[in-house]
């Protein structure tokens, strides 16, 4: 579904992403792990067209999107949940979710399955996004990305600063989406146990490079937790 080839990115004189190449297969969860500052969020910003790569290519569903604008990438079927959630605090929950429908016909409704995954969103439809707890805002951000029915869902550290009960809700939601086989999922995460429980395949970044990759079922055998130790 997503193919990244020879990606290089710089900030000033700093070489942030170093010749990255990997694939995110359809219907699978690919987890990307790494300590703070290794380039994970920069990679996602590059994948979404928020920053342009110095060299390399990004292809989605067989189409070269290396130089496509962010809105064009969304139209092709990429849903993005950024680190920090970035919901619209002054808009209601309903309005935030409807923003996720922007690429669809005007008559489109928010999919019912979003409320099945995150029932609290139905209960708080008229509440402002900024009045929700951090965990509820994360559920809203995921729901907004799912509203348009993406072929690829990119999640940037969805467990960051979230209470354990909502982490479980998010884990169940990702597992449900994965089991449906309808979309590829790229999950960037530092929480090892969460990533291991969901991964069909894993990637580990260090200093802008992929230093390990393999099957999710082999993460413990491959000593991935030790690679992430500070």
Buried (B, 14 or more C-beta within 10 A) or exposed (E): BBBBBEBBBBEEEEBBBBBBEBBBEBBBBBBBBBBEEBBBBBBBBBBBBBBEBEEBBBBBBEEEBBEBEEEEBBBBBBBBBBBBBEBBEEBBBBBBBBBBBBBEEEEBEBBEBBBEBBEBBBEBBEBBBEEBEBBBBBBBBBBBBBBBBBBBBBBBBBBBEBEEEBBEBBBEBBEEBBEEEEBBBBBBBBBBEBBBBBBBBBBBBBBBBBEBBBEBEBBEEBEBEEBBEE
